[in-house]
Amino acid sequence: MTQEPTLTSGVVEPSKPAVVNAGDYLNKLAGERIERECRLRLQEGCDEIIVNFSETELVNSIGVSILLGIIDSASNKGAKVVFSDVKQETIELFDLLGVTKHVDVEIRDRLQQSLW
């Protein structure tokens, strides 16, 4: 069952990042939910959005396209986007597609990777 992305921070202050969970499969539906959350947080004045990939196993091409739109929207508002807890395979995909040129990526802890 696909987990829905969720916002883990409550009230967003401009100096605090908003954290959005990507869920287990980043496709069109999940991507649109993430995009809505990110746009809402940007409208509220958030200056950093962290997309948490800790539960994400798969990212499809539409998901990548939506992520690029989020990065572009954040950039236009002067906000930073960080992808956190990203699996190595997903980082390789983002590298191949050029996504990592536009976003900070935090690699999942190597100990955690060995447990997966």
N, CA, C and O atoms as a DFTB+ gen file, in Angstrom:
464 C
 N C O
     1  1       0.837      -1.166       0.000
     2  2       0.000       0.000       0.000
     3  2       0.893       1.244       0.000
     4  3       1.843       1.332       0.778
     5  1       0.588       2.185      -0.860
     6  2       1.365       3.405      -0.972
     7  2       1.041       4.333       0.183
     8  3      -0.123       4.605       0.479
     9  1       2.096       4.815       0.830
    10  2       1.908       5.753       1.926
    11  2       1.829       7.154       1.366
    12  3       2.581       7.525       0.465
    13  1       0.898       7.935       1.917
    14  2       0.756       9.307       1.471
    15  2       1.833      10.176       2.081
    16  3       2.210       9.975       3.236
    17  1       2.337      11.143       1.320
    18  2       3.294      12.076       1.895
    19  2       2.616      12.861       3.014
    20  3       1.429      13.177       2.928
    21  1       3.356      13.164       4.038
    22  2       2.790      13.908       5.151
    23  2       3.715      15.040       5.541
    24  3       4.928      14.984       5.336
    25  1       3.116      16.058       6.103
    26  2       3.882      17.176       6.634
    27  2       4.171      16.863       8.086
    28  3       3.258      16.575       8.859
    29  1       5.450      16.918       8.462
    30  2       5.784      16.590       9.840
    31  2       5.987      17.814      10.705
    32  3       5.999      17.702      11.931
    33  1       6.145      18.973      10.106
    34  2       6.236      20.172      10.943
    35  2       4.866      20.811      10.991
    36  3       4.129      20.781      10.005
    37  1       4.526      21.375      12.102
    38  2       3.219      21.992      12.264
    39  2       3.234      23.397      11.723
    40  3       3.289      23.595      10.509
    41  1       3.186      24.370      12.597
    42  2       3.203      25.764      12.202
    43  2       4.587      26.098      11.662
    44  3       5.604      25.805      12.291
    45  1       4.605      26.704      10.511
    46  2       5.877      27.014       9.881
    47  2       6.251      28.459      10.156
    48  3       5.495      29.377       9.838
    49  1       7.403      28.653      10.740
    50  2       7.955      29.982      10.902
    51  2       8.964      30.177       9.779
    52  3       9.600      29.209       9.363
    53  1       9.132      31.398       9.273
    54  2      10.038      31.614       8.157
    55  2      11.446      31.072       8.376
    56  3      12.118      30.706       7.412
    57  1      11.905      31.015       9.626
    58  2      13.263      30.549       9.867
    59  2      13.343      29.039      10.085
    60  3      14.439      28.498      10.233
    61  1      12.215      28.359      10.106
    62  2      12.211      26.919      10.339
    63  2      11.868      26.180       9.051
    64  3      11.010      26.622       8.287
    65  1      12.532      25.062       8.813
    66  2      12.213      24.301       7.604
    67  2      10.909      23.518       7.760
    68  3      10.527      23.131       8.864
    69  1      10.245      23.298       6.641
    70  2       9.088      22.418       6.606
    71  2       9.587      21.059       6.114
    72  3      10.369      20.987       5.166
    73  1       9.139      19.996       6.753
    74  2       9.545      18.650       6.360
    75  2       8.342      17.940       5.770
    76  3       7.294      17.835       6.407
    77  1       8.501      17.451       4.540
    78  2       7.444      16.717       3.851
    79  2       7.971      15.324       3.554
    80  3       9.042      15.176       2.965
    81  1       7.225      14.298       3.960
    82  2       7.623      12.916       3.687
    83  2       7.163      12.522       2.296
    84  3       6.017      12.765       1.918
    85  1       8.061      11.913       1.538
    86  2       7.766      11.549       0.154
    87  2       6.909      10.303       0.042
    88  3       6.293      10.084      -1.002
    89  1       6.846       9.473       1.085
    90  2       6.092       8.225       0.986
    91  2       6.947       7.135       0.376
    92  3       8.139       7.337       0.145
    93  1       6.352       5.980       0.112
    94  2       7.149       4.842      -0.356
    95  2       7.301       4.774      -1.872
    96  3       8.251       4.165      -2.366
    97  1       6.384       5.387      -2.618
    98  2       6.465       5.367      -4.082
    99  2       6.130       6.748      -4.603
   100  3       4.989       7.196      -4.493
   101  1       7.109       7.424      -5.168
   102  2       6.916       8.785      -5.658
   103  2       6.486       8.731      -7.117
   104  3       7.309       8.656      -8.029
   105  1       5.176       8.771      -7.308
   106  2       4.590       8.772      -8.637
   107  2       3.777      10.053      -8.806
   108  3       3.980      11.012      -8.061
   109  1       2.856      10.084      -9.780
   110  2       2.072      11.286     -10.047
   111  2       1.236      11.693      -8.832
   112  3       1.257      12.858      -8.434
   113  1       0.507      10.757      -8.246
   114  2      -0.367      11.092      -7.119
   115  2       0.418      11.585      -5.916
   116  3       0.092      12.623      -5.340
   117  1       1.443      10.850      -5.538
   118  2       2.265      11.259      -4.388
   119  2       2.971      12.576      -4.687
   120  3       3.064      13.446      -3.821
   121  1       3.464      12.720      -5.904
   122  2       4.154      13.946      -6.297
   123  2       3.254      15.163      -6.217
   124  3       3.681      16.230      -5.775
   125  1       1.998      15.005      -6.647
   126  2       1.066      16.132      -6.580
   127  2       0.771      16.516      -5.129
   128  3       0.622      17.699      -4.822
   129  1       0.685      15.537      -4.244
   130  2       0.463      15.841      -2.826
   131  2       1.666      16.590      -2.243
   132  3       1.506      17.570      -1.515
   133  1       2.862      16.118      -2.574
   134  2       4.081      16.792      -2.107
   135  2       4.122      18.220      -2.645
   136  3       4.446      19.158      -1.917
   137  1       3.794      18.370      -3.912
   138  2       3.808      19.693      -4.535
   139  2       2.836      20.652      -3.843
   140  3       3.178      21.809      -3.597
   141  1       1.633      20.178      -3.529
   142  2       0.657      21.029      -2.821
   143  2       1.196      21.460      -1.461
   144  3       1.104      22.632      -1.093
   145  1       1.754      20.519      -0.724
   146  2       2.313      20.845       0.600
   147  2       3.441      21.858       0.491
   148  3       3.505      22.819       1.259
   149  1       4.330      21.635      -0.470
   150  2       5.471      22.542      -0.624
   151  2       5.014      23.937      -1.030
   152  3       5.511      24.927      -0.495
   153  1       4.080      24.029      -1.961
   154  2       3.572      25.342      -2.374
   155  2       2.908      26.068      -1.210
   156  3       3.078      27.276      -1.043
   157  1       2.152      25.326      -0.408
   158  2       1.509      25.919       0.762
   159  2       2.556      26.466       1.728
   160  3       2.421      27.585       2.224
   161  1       3.585      25.691       1.991
   162  2       4.638      26.127       2.915
   163  2       5.384      27.336       2.368
   164  3       5.744      28.241       3.122
   165  1       5.618      27.354       1.053
   166  2       6.284      28.511       0.445
   167  2       5.417      29.762       0.572
   168  3       5.927      30.849       0.842
   169  1       4.111      29.609       0.377
   170  2       3.198      30.742       0.523
   171  2       3.182      31.258       1.954
   172  3       2.968      32.448       2.187
   173  1       3.408      30.366       2.913
   174  2       3.448      30.755       4.320
   175  2       4.770      31.419       4.701
   176  3       4.928      31.894       5.826
   177  1       5.715      31.451       3.766
   178  2       6.978      32.119       4.017
   179  2       8.125      31.209       4.407
   180  3       9.183      31.692       4.811
   181  1       7.941      29.911       4.294
   182  2       9.009      28.971       4.629
   183  2      10.198      29.200       3.695
   184  3      10.026      29.368       2.488
   185  1      11.411      29.205       4.270
   186  2      12.594      29.445       3.441
   187  2      13.414      28.181       3.191
   188  3      14.447      28.234       2.524
   189  1      12.961      27.046       3.723
   190  2      13.632      25.770       3.462
   191  2      12.619      24.642       3.532
   192  3      11.858      24.529       4.493
   193  1      12.621      23.817       2.509
   194  2      11.753      22.644       2.462
   195  2      12.634      21.407       2.422
   196  3      13.527      21.287       1.583
   197  1      12.369      20.496       3.336
   198  2      13.097      19.235       3.368
   199  2      12.127      18.142       2.944
   200  3      11.101      17.922       3.588
   201  1      12.463      17.460       1.853
   202  2      11.659      16.327       1.403
   203  2      12.346      15.072       1.924
   204  3      13.477      14.768       1.543
   205  1      11.658      14.351       2.792
   206  2      12.210      13.181       3.452
   207  2      11.920      11.929       2.622
   208  3      10.764      11.561       2.414
   209  1      12.986      11.286       2.154
   210  2      12.871      10.092       1.328
   211  2      13.149       8.812       2.118
   212  3      13.427       7.775       1.517
   213  1      13.080       8.862       3.435
   214  2      13.474       7.707       4.248
   215  2      12.638       6.459       3.969
   216  3      13.122       5.343       4.157
   217  1      11.401       6.627       3.528
   218  2      10.539       5.480       3.254
   219  2      10.389       5.214       1.756
   220  3       9.667       4.301       1.355
   221  1      11.063       6.002       0.942
   222  2      10.864       5.926      -0.503
   223  2      11.695       4.815      -1.124
   224  3      12.918       4.779      -0.993
   225  1      11.008       3.916      -1.798
   226  2      11.662       2.798      -2.487
   227  2      11.759       3.044      -3.985
   228  3      12.727       2.625      -4.620
   229  1      10.755       3.726      -4.561
   230  2      10.715       3.945      -6.004
   231  2      10.352       5.388      -6.323
   232  3       9.529       6.003      -5.645
   233  1      10.981       5.915      -7.366
   234  2      10.648       7.238      -7.890
   235  2      10.508       7.076      -9.398
   236  3      11.443       6.635     -10.066
   237  1       9.341       7.434      -9.938
   238  2       9.190       7.313     -11.385
   239  2       9.430       8.656     -12.071
   240  3       9.665       9.666     -11.407
   241  1       9.370       8.662     -13.397
   242  2       9.724       9.854     -14.164
   243  2       8.788      11.026     -13.891
   244  3       9.230      12.175     -13.878
   245  1       7.517      10.756     -13.676
   246  2       6.581      11.838     -13.371
   247  2       6.908      12.425     -12.003
   248  3       6.831      13.639     -11.811
   249  1       7.273      11.570     -11.055
   250  2       7.686      12.047      -9.732
   251  2       8.884      12.970      -9.822
   252  3       8.930      14.004      -9.154
   253  1       9.865      12.596     -10.653
   254  2      11.051      13.436     -10.843
   255  2      10.649      14.779     -11.443
   256  3      11.137      15.825     -11.014
   257  1       9.772      14.752     -12.421
   258  2       9.318      15.984     -13.064
   259  2       8.650      16.916     -12.056
   260  3       8.876      18.126     -12.076
   261  1       7.832      16.349     -11.182
   262  2       7.163      17.159     -10.165
   263  2       8.181      17.724      -9.179
   264  3       8.064      18.878      -8.764
   265  1       9.174      16.928      -8.800
   266  2      10.228      17.422      -7.910
   267  2      10.959      18.608      -8.533
   268  3      11.273      19.577      -7.842
   269  1      11.226      18.534      -9.827
   270  2      11.881      19.655     -10.512
   271  2      11.017      20.916     -10.454
   272  3      11.534      22.023     -10.305
   273  1       9.705      20.742     -10.571
   274  2       8.796      21.880     -10.448
   275  2       8.832      22.487      -9.056
   276  3       8.771      23.706      -8.900
   277  1       8.930      21.627      -8.038
   278  2       9.022      22.104      -6.663
   279  2      10.312      22.898      -6.464
   280  3      10.310      23.966      -5.852
   281  1      11.401      22.363      -6.985
   282  2      12.698      23.053      -6.878
   283  2      12.623      24.418      -7.549
   284  3      13.124      25.405      -7.012
   285  1      12.000      24.474      -8.718
   286  2      11.868      25.727      -9.458
   287  2      11.016      26.736      -8.676
   288  3      11.376      27.908      -8.568
   289  1       9.893      26.275      -8.136
   290  2       9.017      27.165      -7.352
   291  2       9.745      27.706      -6.133
   292  3       9.646      28.893      -5.821
   293  1      10.477      26.839      -5.446
   294  2      11.222      27.272      -4.260
   295  2      12.289      28.290      -4.643
   296  3      12.467      29.300      -3.962
   297  1      12.991      28.019      -5.730
   298  2      14.036      28.925      -6.192
   299  2      13.460      30.307      -6.496
   300  3      14.063      31.324      -6.156
   301  1      12.302      30.338      -7.130
   302  2      11.656      31.612      -7.460
   303  2      11.254      32.395      -6.211
   304  3      11.150      33.621      -6.256
   305  1      11.030      31.701      -5.109
   306  2      10.665      32.350      -3.837
   307  2      11.894      32.583      -2.955
   308  3      11.768      33.107      -1.848
   309  1      13.078      32.200      -3.435
   310  2      14.289      32.367      -2.646
   311  2      14.446      31.329      -1.552
   312  3      15.179      31.550      -0.588
   313  1      13.768      30.201      -1.691
   314  2      13.821      29.138      -0.683
   315  2      14.740      28.008      -1.148
   316  3      15.003      27.844      -2.339
   317  1      15.207      27.256      -0.196
   318  2      16.115      26.139      -0.438
   319  2      15.327      24.826      -0.324
   320  3      14.419      24.705       0.498
   321  1      15.692      23.844      -1.167
   322  2      15.095      22.514      -1.091
   323  2      16.194      21.515      -0.775
   324  3      17.263      21.527      -1.385
   325  1      15.912      20.651       0.188
   326  2      16.845      19.598       0.586
   327  2      16.118      18.266       0.481
   328  3      14.984      18.132       0.943
   329  1      16.770      17.285      -0.124
   330  2      16.246      15.918      -0.116
   331  2      17.015      15.172       0.957
   332  3      18.241      15.084       0.891
   333  1      16.308      14.630       1.952
   334  2      16.995      13.955       3.055
   335  2      16.731      12.455       3.038
   336  3      15.729      11.983       2.501
   337  1      17.664      11.720       3.643
   338  2      17.560      10.267       3.805
   339  2      17.287       9.554       2.490
   340  3      16.424       8.680       2.410
   341  1      18.028       9.935       1.469
   342  2      17.824       9.383       0.128
   343  2      18.673       8.122      -0.044
   344  3      19.862       8.107       0.277
   345  1      18.044       7.073      -0.554
   346  2      18.773       5.832      -0.831
   347  2      19.780       6.060      -1.956
   348  3      19.566       6.905      -2.826
   349  1      20.866       5.312      -1.936
   350  2      21.925       5.463      -2.934
   351  2      21.392       5.278      -4.352
   352  3      21.795       6.013      -5.254
   353  1      20.504       4.321      -4.568
   354  2      19.951       4.081      -5.903
   355  2      19.178       5.294      -6.413
   356  3      19.226       5.625      -7.598
   357  1      18.469       5.947      -5.502
   358  2      17.699       7.131      -5.881
   359  2      18.627       8.302      -6.166
   360  3      18.366       9.094      -7.072
   361  1      19.697       8.418      -5.408
   362  2      20.684       9.465      -5.674
   363  2      21.296       9.275      -7.052
   364  3      21.496      10.242      -7.788
   365  1      21.593       8.029      -7.399
   366  2      22.154       7.747      -8.725
   367  2      21.186       8.163      -9.819
   368  3      21.604       8.712     -10.838
   369  1      19.894       7.908      -9.621
   370  2      18.882       8.338     -10.587
   371  2      18.860       9.860     -10.683
   372  3      18.863      10.415     -11.782
   373  1      18.838      10.537      -9.532
   374  2      18.833      12.000      -9.526
   375  2      20.093      12.565     -10.184
   376  3      20.019      13.568     -10.894
   377  1      21.245      11.935      -9.956
   378  2      22.493      12.354     -10.615
   379  2      22.367      12.223     -12.128
   380  3      22.692      13.149     -12.871
   381  1      21.897      11.079     -12.570
   382  2      21.759      10.800     -14.006
   383  2      20.857      11.822     -14.692
   384  3      21.111      12.225     -15.827
   385  1      19.807      12.235     -13.997
   386  2      18.836      13.168     -14.567
   387  2      19.179      14.629     -14.301
   388  3      18.467      15.522     -14.760
   389  1      20.252      14.884     -13.572
   390  2      20.689      16.253     -13.318
   391  2      19.972      16.956     -12.170
   392  3      20.155      18.158     -11.977
   393  1      19.165      16.231     -11.410
   394  2      18.415      16.837     -10.310
   395  2      19.350      17.329      -9.215
   396  3      19.100      18.368      -8.604
   397  1      20.416      16.595      -8.965
   398  2      21.320      16.938      -7.860
   399  2      22.079      18.239      -8.088
   400  3      22.715      18.746      -7.165
   401  1      22.024      18.784      -9.291
   402  2      22.646      20.085      -9.556
   403  2      21.837      21.231      -8.948
   404  3      22.343      22.341      -8.784
   405  1      20.580      20.950      -8.618
   406  2      19.661      22.006      -8.203
   407  2      19.151      21.875      -6.777
   408  3      18.338      22.685      -6.332
   409  1      19.623      20.861      -6.057
   410  2      19.096      20.594      -4.723
   411  2      20.197      19.992      -3.861
   412  3      21.093      19.317      -4.367
   413  1      20.126      20.240      -2.554
   414  2      21.045      19.571      -1.632
   415  2      20.485      18.192      -1.322
   416  3      19.290      18.042      -1.067
   417  1      21.355      17.181      -1.343
   418  2      20.934      15.812      -1.072
   419  2      21.709      15.275       0.117
   420  3      22.939      15.309       0.144
   421  1      20.970      14.777       1.100
   422  2      21.586      14.143       2.258
   423  2      21.424      12.638       2.103
   424  3      20.307      12.126       2.045
   425  1      22.548      11.937       2.037
   426  2      22.541      10.492       1.833
   427  2      22.109       9.791       3.107
   428  3      22.487      10.179       4.213
   429  1      21.315       8.755       2.930
   430  2      20.920       7.939       4.074
   431  2      22.163       7.382       4.734
   432  3      23.092       6.945       4.055
   433  1      22.180       7.398       6.035
   434  2      23.302       6.883       6.811
   435  2      23.696       5.488       6.327
   436  3      22.840       4.626       6.131
   437  1      24.981       5.278       6.139
   438  2      25.454       3.988       5.603
   439  2      25.056       2.813       6.491
   440  3      24.794       1.724       5.979
   441  1      25.004       3.003       7.793
   442  2      24.557       1.939       8.677
   443  2      23.097       1.613       8.393
   444  3      22.717       0.444       8.335
   445  1      22.286       2.640       8.219
   446  2      20.881       2.413       7.888
   447  2      20.777       1.676       6.559
   448  3      19.958       0.766       6.427
   449  1      21.593       2.051       5.567
   450  2      21.541       1.388       4.279
   451  2      21.811      -0.092       4.408
   452  3      21.164      -0.898       3.738
   453  1      22.753      -0.469       5.257
   454  2      23.080      -1.883       5.384
   455  2      21.953      -2.649       6.062
   456  3      21.861      -3.868       5.917
   457  1      21.096      -1.952       6.798
   458  2      19.966      -2.611       7.448
   459  2      18.779      -2.800       6.517
   460  3      17.896      -3.614       6.789
   461  1      18.754      -2.047       5.414
   462  2      17.627      -2.141       4.492
   463  2      17.772      -3.311       3.638
   464  3      16.918      -3.566       2.790
